[in-house]
Amino acid sequence: MSAIPSWRAGFELEVILGDLGEPRFERELREGEAMDEASPSFCRAFAAKLRERTGRAWCAPSRPPQRPGFYVVPEYGLDPLNWPEDRLAGVELLTPPLPLDDAETVRTELFEAIYEIDGDFNFFADEHTANCGWHINIDGGDGFRLDPDRFILGVDELLLLANNDRLFSRYTALQRHAVGVPLLRHLAHDPTGKFLLGSALGNLLDDRAGRDKGYAANFAKLLKGYVELRHFSAESFFNGPPLTEQLERIPAAFEVWPAHNHPFEQAFRRKFLLLSRWLSRARGKLAWDLTQGLVAAEGRVHFGEEPLGHLMANGLVELNLFGHREYEYIATIRDIVLSDIPEAVALLALDLAELYNLGIRQRASSNTSFQRAVLQLAAQLRKDPGLSSSAQLEELANAETLRREMHPQFYAAAGT
């Protein structure tokens, strides 16, 4: 494993564009509707305009690209049904992996070019652009391992998603949701966590980490040598701080050496032991029902005999917790099975408790008993300062200091 990473980032940016100032697209927009899928000619025209303004080799391949490059491709995930009348097509812009400073330069080039070509429609989140994402693909260079357990232990995904208004979407599940169910099941039989010492916890996290595009950190991409980060909004691309600030603690978490991992494992274990005890008290208050529908089964989860959330089951189960407003969901967990419902409720309670402690308090359950239990959990978390997001950040700084003190030759050789 390489001791000092050389961090690189590539982008996938979704934008909704108008007629590009070209008569043929003006006519198409005037005479018809927005494109369900950006046409090859539209992608080529936009790539040409980007090429002209940035000097980079932007192109619009006719087939899915097989190697890194600067590409304009159709974006299939943007629904044009209710777009404003001046919007014609959705595209995705792909960039190759570049050193972080170079990636920041490309970012600046892109938002300047997009503003010149299309104005500021994509610069601000509204009902049309809120679903536009900015995915960042990062790697640490040849030979640097991106171990999922380091990310799970060292990154506050909840805070990152909250800052980008990406909480609980279909494609931004927390890694904690993937590993939390088996971990809570383990702790039900190991109430002190004595069998999660040494390498055991890291092994569990690495094995059960989420590896599909439903997770904000998609570790399936490790097969290609990078991690896809889906925590960021297009608005953050256009208006957010520099890339290194937006990535925040992610590179630092991956850089923690095994010898310095103990504080992170200890805090994670304490947090889940606390949550396991919370679940043991709450389990008897939980009940649920399901009724088979035409396509999927639906039902409700109850806590203390009052409705808590909506269930939808079609092999796998999705649970949405009710808020106070009609049709409002305040937290979601997906891809569980029926027997996982108690653990899933506990994980969502942890999410809501930590959001409350972060000062994000508009996500309140309509179930009074459950909301009271969430606030009790939040209070218990506050009693252990080592479980806070700020404590995690401090430990990352300590780990970096230790690395530099113990192995100054690596940093001298890397020029950092």
matplotlib code that plots the C-alpha trace (Angstrom):
import matplotlib.pyplot as plt

x = [0.0, 1.3, 2.0, 1.2, -1.8, -1.9, -5.6, -7.4, -11.0, -13.3, -16.8, -20.2, -22.3, -26.0, -27.4, -30.6, -30.0, -31.9, -31.5, -27.8, -28.4, -28.7, -31.6, -32.1, -32.7, -34.7, -37.0, -37.2, -38.1, -40.7, -42.4, -42.2, -41.5, -38.4, -36.3, -36.9, -33.3, -30.7, -30.2, -26.7, -26.7, -27.6, -24.7, -22.3, -23.3, -22.8, -19.5, -18.3, -19.2, -17.4, -14.4, -14.3, -14.5, -12.2, -9.7, -10.2, -11.1, -14.9, -16.8, -20.1, -19.5, -22.1, -21.5, -20.9, -17.2, -14.8, -11.9, -11.7, -12.1, -14.2, -17.6, -21.1, -23.7, -27.5, -28.7, -31.6, -32.5, -34.0, -37.7, -38.6, -42.3, -42.6, -39.6, -39.9, -40.7, -37.1, -35.5, -34.8, -32.5, -30.7, -27.1, -24.3, -20.7, -18.0, -14.4, -11.3, -9.5, -7.3, -5.2, -7.4, -6.0, -6.5, -10.0, -10.8, -9.6, -11.9, -14.7, -14.1, -13.9, -17.2, -19.3, -17.9, -18.6, -22.1, -23.0, -21.8, -23.7, -26.9, -27.1, -27.5, -30.5, -28.5, -26.7, -29.6, -31.7, -35.4, -38.1, -36.5, -32.8, -33.0, -32.5, -29.4, -26.4, -22.7, -20.9, -17.2, -15.1, -11.9, -8.8, -5.5, -3.3, -1.7, -1.4, -3.4, -6.2, -9.6, -10.9, -14.6, -14.2, -12.0, -14.6, -17.4, -15.5, -14.0, -16.7, -19.8, -22.0, -25.1, -23.6, -22.3, -25.7, -27.5, -25.2, -26.0, -29.8, -29.4, -30.6, -32.6, -32.9, -33.1, -29.4, -27.8, -28.3, -25.8, -23.2, -24.3, -27.6, -25.8, -23.6, -25.9, -28.5, -25.9, -24.0, -27.1, -28.0, -24.5, -24.7, -28.0, -25.9, -22.7, -24.1, -20.6, -19.1, -16.2, -16.2, -15.8, -12.3, -9.1, -9.7, -13.3, -15.2, -13.2, -13.8, -17.6, -17.7, -15.6, -17.7, -21.1, -20.4, -22.9, -21.8, -24.4, -25.5, -28.2, -25.5, -24.0, -20.6, -20.7, -18.0, -18.9, -16.6, -13.6, -13.4, -12.4, -10.0, -12.1, -15.0, -18.1, -19.3, -22.9, -23.3, -23.1, -25.7, -25.2, -25.8, -22.7, -20.8, -21.8, -21.9, -20.0, -16.5, -13.3, -13.3, -10.9, -13.3, -16.3, -14.6, -13.9, -12.7, -13.1, -9.4, -8.2, -10.4, -9.0, -5.5, -5.8, -3.3, -4.4, -2.1, -4.1, -7.6, -8.4, -10.1, -12.4, -13.3, -13.8, -16.2, -18.2, -18.5, -19.7, -22.3, -23.7, -23.7, -25.7, -28.1, -28.4, -29.5, -32.0, -33.4, -33.7, -36.0, -37.9, -38.4, -41.5, -43.2, -42.9, -45.4, -46.2, -48.7, -48.7, -51.4, -50.7, -51.4, -51.4, -47.6, -46.2, -47.3, -47.9, -48.5, -47.5, -45.1, -46.5, -44.6, -46.5, -49.7, -49.5, -48.5, -44.8, -44.2, -45.1, -43.9, -43.6, -42.4, -41.7, -39.1, -37.1, -38.7, -38.6, -39.6, -40.5, -41.1, -44.1, -43.6, -46.2, -47.4, -49.6, -47.6, -44.4, -41.6, -38.8, -36.4, -36.1, -34.2, -34.3, -33.4, -34.1, -36.1, -39.1, -37.1, -34.9, -37.6, -36.7, -33.0, -34.0, -36.2, -33.2, -30.9, -33.4, -33.8, -30.0, -30.1, -32.8, -31.0, -27.7, -29.5, -31.1, -27.7, -26.3, -29.1, -31.2, -34.5, -37.2, -37.3, -39.7, -41.8, -45.6, -45.5, -45.0, -43.7, -41.1, -40.1, -39.6, -37.4, -35.4, -34.7, -33.7, -31.2, -29.9, -29.4, -27.5, -25.2, -24.5, -23.3, -20.3, -18.5, -16.3, -19.3, -19.7, -18.9, -16.4, -14.6, -14.3, -12.7, -10.3, -9.2, -8.6, -6.2, -4.5, -4.0, -2.4, -0.1, 1.0, 1.7, 3.9, 5.7, 6.3, 7.2, 8.5, 10.5, 7.3, 6.0, 9.4, 9.6, 6.1, 6.8, 3.9]
y = [0.0, 3.5, 5.4, 8.9, 9.2, 11.5, 12.4, 12.8, 13.6, 13.2, 14.7, 13.6, 16.7, 16.8, 20.0, 21.0, 23.1, 25.4, 25.9, 26.7, 29.9, 27.8, 28.3, 24.6, 24.0, 27.2, 25.9, 22.5, 24.1, 26.4, 23.6, 20.7, 19.7, 19.0, 16.0, 12.8, 12.1, 14.6, 13.9, 13.1, 16.4, 18.3, 16.7, 17.3, 20.9, 21.5, 19.6, 21.9, 25.0, 23.6, 22.8, 26.3, 28.0, 25.7, 24.4, 20.9, 17.9, 17.8, 15.4, 13.5, 9.8, 7.8, 4.8, 4.7, 5.8, 3.0, 5.2, 8.5, 11.7, 14.9, 13.8, 15.1, 12.3, 12.2, 12.1, 9.7, 10.4, 13.9, 14.0, 16.8, 16.6, 19.9, 21.8, 25.5, 26.3, 27.4, 24.1, 21.5, 18.7, 17.2, 16.1, 14.7, 16.0, 13.5, 14.5, 12.2, 11.8, 14.8, 16.1, 18.1, 21.5, 20.6, 19.3, 22.6, 24.4, 22.3, 23.1, 26.8, 26.5, 24.6, 27.0, 29.9, 28.2, 27.0, 30.6, 32.0, 29.3, 28.9, 31.5, 30.8, 28.4, 25.5, 27.6, 27.5, 24.7, 24.8, 22.3, 21.6, 21.5, 20.0, 16.5, 17.4, 15.8, 16.3, 13.0, 13.1, 10.0, 10.0, 7.8, 8.1, 7.1, 3.8, 1.4, 3.4, 1.3, 2.8, 0.6, 1.0, 0.7, 3.8, 5.8, 4.5, 5.2, 8.5, 10.4, 12.1, 11.3, 12.6, 16.1, 16.0, 15.0, 17.6, 20.4, 19.4, 18.9, 15.2, 13.4, 10.2, 10.3, 7.1, 7.4, 8.7, 6.0, 6.1, 3.4, 3.2, 1.8, -1.0, -2.1, -1.1, -3.9, -6.8, -4.9, -4.4, -8.1, -9.0, -6.8, -8.4, -11.5, -9.7, -6.9, -5.6, -5.8, -8.0, -9.9, -6.7, -5.9, -6.1, -6.4, -7.8, -4.5, -3.5, -6.9, -6.6, -3.0, -3.9, -7.0, -5.4, -2.0, -0.8, -1.6, -0.1, 3.3, 3.5, 4.5, 8.0, 6.4, 3.7, 1.1, -1.0, 1.3, 0.0, -2.7, 0.2, 1.7, 4.6, 5.5, 7.3, 10.0, 11.0, 13.4, 16.6, 18.7, 20.5, 23.7, 22.9, 22.5, 26.0, 27.9, 25.8, 26.3, 24.8, 21.1, 20.3, 22.0, 20.2, 16.8, 17.8, 14.8, 12.1, 12.0, 12.3, 9.3, 7.1, 8.1, 6.9, 4.1, 0.9, 1.7, 4.9, 3.5, 2.6, 5.9, 5.7, 2.1, 2.8, 5.7, 3.7, 0.7, 2.9, 4.6, 1.3, -0.2, 2.8, 2.3, -1.4, -0.6, 1.9, -0.8, -3.3, -0.9, 0.1, -3.3, -4.2, -1.0, -1.9, -3.6, -3.7, -4.9, -5.5, -5.9, -7.3, -4.9, -5.3, -4.7, -4.6, -5.1, -2.0, -1.3, 0.6, 0.4, 1.4, 2.5, 2.5, 1.6, 4.9, 5.1, 5.6, 5.1, 3.6, 0.2, -1.0, -4.5, -6.2, -8.7, -6.0, -3.5, 0.3, 2.2, 5.9, 7.7, 10.1, 13.8, 16.2, 17.4, 15.3, 13.1, 14.2, 11.7, 12.7, 9.7, 6.6, 3.3, 0.9, -2.6, -4.3, -7.4, -7.7, -9.2, -6.1, -3.6, -3.1, -2.5, -0.2, 1.9, 2.1, 3.3, 6.0, 7.0, 7.5, 9.6, 11.8, 12.1, 13.1, 15.6, 17.1, 17.4, 19.1, 21.7, 20.3, 20.0, 20.4, 16.6, 15.6, 12.5, 12.8, 9.9, 11.6, 8.5, 7.9, 11.5, 11.5, 8.4, 10.1, 13.1, 10.8, 9.1, 12.5, 13.4, 10.2, 10.9, 14.3, 12.9, 11.3, 14.1, 11.6, 10.6, 14.0, 15.0, 17.6, 14.9, 12.8, 15.7, 16.3, 12.6, 12.8, 15.8, 13.8, 10.8, 13.0, 14.6, 11.1, 10.0, 13.0, 12.6, 8.8, 8.8, 12.2, 10.6, 9.7, 13.3, 14.7, 12.4, 13.4, 17.1, 17.6]
z = [0.0, -0.9, 2.3, 1.0, -1.4, -4.4, -4.4, -7.6, -8.4, -11.5, -11.8, -13.0, -13.1, -14.1, -15.7, -17.5, -20.5, -22.9, -26.6, -26.4, -28.5, -31.7, -34.2, -34.7, -31.0, -30.6, -33.3, -31.7, -28.3, -29.9, -31.9, -29.5, -25.9, -23.9, -25.0, -22.9, -23.8, -25.0, -28.7, -30.1, -32.0, -28.9, -26.9, -29.7, -29.9, -26.2, -26.2, -29.1, -27.1, -24.0, -26.2, -27.6, -24.2, -22.1, -24.6, -23.4, -25.5, -24.7, -27.0, -27.1, -27.7, -29.5, -27.1, -23.4, -23.0, -22.0, -20.8, -18.8, -20.7, -21.0, -22.2, -22.6, -22.4, -22.0, -18.4, -18.1, -14.5, -15.0, -15.8, -18.2, -17.5, -15.6, -16.7, -17.5, -21.2, -21.9, -20.9, -23.6, -22.4, -19.5, -19.9, -17.7, -17.9, -17.1, -16.4, -16.0, -12.6, -12.0, -9.1, -6.8, -7.8, -11.5, -10.8, -9.1, -12.2, -14.4, -12.1, -12.5, -16.3, -16.3, -14.3, -16.3, -19.6, -18.6, -17.4, -20.8, -22.8, -20.7, -18.0, -14.3, -14.4, -12.9, -10.3, -7.8, -6.3, -7.1, -7.8, -11.2, -10.3, -6.8, -8.2, -10.2, -8.6, -8.6, -8.1, -7.2, -8.0, -5.8, -5.7, -3.8, -6.7, -7.6, -4.8, -2.2, -0.7, -0.1, 2.8, 3.5, 7.2, 7.4, 5.6, 7.8, 11.0, 10.0, 7.9, 9.2, 6.2, 8.0, 8.3, 4.8, 3.3, 5.5, 4.3, 0.7, 1.2, 0.1, 3.1, 2.6, -1.2, -3.2, -4.1, -0.9, 1.7, 4.6, 4.8, 8.5, 7.2, 5.4, 8.3, 11.2, 10.8, 11.1, 13.8, 16.0, 15.5, 16.6, 19.7, 20.7, 21.4, 22.4, 24.7, 25.7, 22.2, 23.4, 20.2, 18.1, 19.4, 17.4, 13.7, 14.1, 13.8, 10.7, 9.1, 9.7, 8.2, 5.2, 4.4, 4.9, 3.3, 0.7, -2.8, -5.2, -6.4, -3.7, -1.3, -1.1, -1.0, -3.6, -2.9, -5.9, -7.8, -5.9, -8.6, -10.9, -8.3, -7.0, -4.7, -6.1, -3.7, -4.3, -1.3, -3.3, -5.1, -8.4, -6.4, -4.4, -7.6, -8.7, -5.4, -2.9, -1.4, -3.0, -3.7, -0.8, 1.6, 0.2, 0.5, 4.1, 6.2, 3.5, 2.3, 5.9, 7.0, 4.2, 5.3, 8.9, 9.4, 11.1, 14.1, 14.7, 14.1, 17.7, 18.7, 15.7, 16.4, 20.1, 19.4, 16.8, 19.1, 22.1, 19.8, 18.7, 22.2, 23.3, 20.3, 21.0, 24.6, 23.2, 20.9, 23.7, 25.5, 22.3, 20.7, 22.7, 21.6, 17.9, 15.7, 12.0, 9.5, 5.7, 3.1, -0.3, -3.2, -7.0, -7.3, -3.7, -0.1, 1.9, 5.6, 8.6, 11.5, 14.9, 18.0, 21.3, 19.3, 17.3, 13.6, 13.1, 9.4, 6.0, 4.8, 1.2, 0.5, -2.8, -1.7, 0.0, 2.3, 2.4, 5.6, 5.7, 9.0, 9.1, 9.8, 11.1, 7.7, 5.4, 3.1, 4.8, 5.4, 7.6, 7.3, 5.1, 5.0, 2.1, 1.1, 4.4, 5.1, 7.4, 10.2, 10.1, 11.0, 14.6, 13.7, 10.9, 13.2, 15.6, 12.9, 11.8, 15.5, 15.6, 12.4, 13.9, 17.2, 15.7, 13.3, 16.4, 18.1, 15.0, 15.2, 12.4, 14.2, 11.6, 11.2, 14.0, 14.2, 14.4, 16.9, 20.3, 22.1, 19.4, 19.2, 23.0, 22.7, 19.9, 22.2, 25.0, 22.6, 21.6, 25.2, 25.8, 22.8, 24.2, 27.5, 25.6, 23.8, 22.1, 19.9, 18.4, 14.8, 16.1, 18.2, 15.1, 13.2, 16.0, 16.0, 12.3, 12.9, 15.7, 13.4, 10.7, 13.3, 14.5, 10.9, 10.3, 13.5, 13.2, 9.5, 8.4, 5.5, 3.7, 3.7, 2.9, -0.2, -1.2, -0.8, 1.6]

ax = plt.figure().add_subplot(projection="3d")
ax.plot(x, y, z, "-o")
ax.set_aspect("equal")
plt.show()
